[in-house]
Amino acid sequence: MTRETFDEQLKALEQDVLDMGRLVDRAIDLSVDALAKRDIHLSRRVIREDDDINQAQHDIEEHCLVLIATQQPLASDLRVIFAVASIATELERMADHAKGIGQVGVMMGPREPLKPLVDIPRMATKSRWLLERELAAFVNRDVELARSLGAEDDEVDRLYDQVFRELLIFMMEDPRTITRATYLLWVAKNLERIADRAINIGERVVFLVKGEIEEHNV
């Protein structure tokens, strides 16, 4: 394989990651939308389509292994390959969290949520924005963008804390609400973890460009 062909293969890997990112973004969007609309069929679709995302991760990992096994990648090439594999893993886990929200949607069924969904959609919107920006940082090798997004995760954490406190009050005042409150706590926690994993992608961007390990979730 010529250097030019090898570079094309690396670019194809990056495109596969972006395509996988779009699948994950859609899963997050649909999972929360299904919950808001109490659409069990849509929740089940999110659960079912998680298999496609798992397959996308598997294909990316296989491609990475083939390139390592059949070529003689430079250190910089290896950083690209390892970054791609790591980002694909983060994306797959984000999809698992979206699937978890879908499972809550199925368990809740057509019943109204315990409280209006205000902060949870905000968490979803911010988490999706973080994912979009971190993938942009990856494509553009933008270390400063990746580093700056660590602080943006604080907003998602604040929203999660607010949801947690409100639901805790419901449970303390009326223990009969515990099950319904727990459903929403699971949803909020899944979204908080999605945001954390988006930030992890930024850490991979820094490693890719600088060869340094940084913690952006502090």
N, C-alpha and C positions, 0 to 999 in steps of 0.2 A: 504494500500500500504506500503510495507516494505521500509526501507531507501535505500536499494540497488535498488529497482524498481524506487523509486523517483529520485535517481541520474541518472538512465538510461533515465528517462523522461526529465530531465534537459539537458542531453547530446543530446537527440533527438531534443530538442528545438534549441540548438546551431547549430546542423547540418542543421536544417530547415533555420536558418538565413544564413548560408554559401551557401546553395542552392539558396536562394533568391538573395544573393550577386552575384552569378554567372549569374543569369538572368539579373540583373541590369547591370553588366559589359558588357554583350553581347548587351544589348539595347543601351548602350552608343556607343559601337564600331560600331554597325550596323547603328545607326542614322547618325554618321559623315561619314561613308563609303558611305552611300546612297547619302548624300549631295555631296560628292566629285565626285561620279560617275553620279550624277543627275539621280538616279534610283528611280523613283516615286513609283514603286511597293515595293521596299525595305523600303522606308520611310513609306508606308502604313502598311507594316508588323510590323514595330516598334510600330506604333500607335495601331494596333490591339492586339499585344502581351502584351501591357501594362495591359490588363485585367488579364492576368495570374499572373502578379506581384502583382496587387491589391488583387487577391485571395490568394496569398501566404501570404501577410501581414495579411489578415483577419484570415486565418487558424492559424497563429502564435499567434495572439492576443487571439483567442478562446482557444488555448492550454494553454496559460498563465493564463487565467481566470479560466479554469478548475482546474489547479494545485493549484491556490490560494484558490478556493472555496472548494476543496475536501481534501486538505492536511493541515498540520500545519507547513508551511515552517518557517525555522529559518530566522533570519535577513539576514544572508549571502545568503540564498536561495532566499529571496525576492529581493536582489540586482541583482542576476542573472536574475530572471524573469523580473524585471523592465528594466534591461539593454537590454535584448533580445527584449522586446516590443519597447523600444526606438530606438534601432538600426533598427528594422524592419520598423518603421515609417520613419526614415531617408532614408532607402533604397527605400521605396515607393515614397518618394518625389524626390529622384534622378532619379527614373524611369520616373516620371512626366516631369522632365527636358529633359530627352532623348526623350520622346514623343513629347515635344515641338519642339525639333530639327527636328524630323520626320515631324511634321506639317509644319515647314518652308520648308523642302524639297519638300513637296507636293505643297506648294504655289509657290515656285520658278520654279517647273516643270523642263523642259529640258534646261532652259536657263543657260548660263555660269554665275558663280558668278561675282559680281562686281570686285573683286580682287582675285588673286590666293589664294587658301586655303593653307597657310603655317603655320601661328600661330594657327589657329583653330585646326588642327590635333595635334599640339604639346600640346595644352591645353587638348585635349581629352586623349592623352597618359598619361600626368601627372596626370590628374584626376583619370584615371583608376588605375594608379600605387598607388596613395594615397588610393584609396578604397581597393586595394589588401593588402597593408601594414597595414591599420587600422583593417581589418578583421583578419589579422595574429596576431596583437597585442591583439585582443579580444580572439582568440583561446588560445593564449599562456599566457594570463594575463600579457602582457608585458607593464608595465606602462611607462618605459623609452622610448620605441619605440613610444608609443602613444603620449607622450609629445614632442618628437623630430620632429614629422611630422607637427606640427603646423607651423614651419618656412618654410617647403616645399611648403605650400600653397602660399607663397609669389611669387613663380615663376609663378603660374597660374594668380595671380593678375597682375603681370607685363605684361604678355602676353595679358591679357584682356585690360589693359590700352593702350598697343601698338595698338591693333586692333581698339579700340575706337578712338584714335587719328587719325589713318590713314583714317578711314571711315568718321570722322568728316571733314577732309580736302576735301575728295571727295564731300561731301554734300555742303560744303561752295563754292567750285569752280564750281559746276554744280548741281543746285537744282533738275535737272531731275534724279539724281542718288539716291535721298533720299529713295525711296521705296526699291531699291535693297540694299542700304547700311543698311537700317533698318533690313532687313532679316538677314544679317550677324551679326549685333549687337545683335539680339535676340539669335542667336546661341551661340555667345561668352558669353553672359550673362548666358545662361543656363549652359554652361560648368563651368563658374566661380562659380555658385551656387552649382553645383555637387561637386566641390572640397571643398567648405565650409562645405557641409553636410558630406563629408568623414571625415573632421576634427572633426565634432560633434561626430562621432562614437568614436574617440579617447577620447573625454571627458567622454563618457559613460564607456569606459574601466577603466579610472581612478576612476570613481565613483564605479564601480563594485569591484575593488581591494581595494581601499583605503576608500571608503565611503565618498569621498570628491568631491565637485563641483569645477571644474576648467574651465577657459576659455582659449582655445588654439588658437582661432581666435582673434588676437589683432592687 
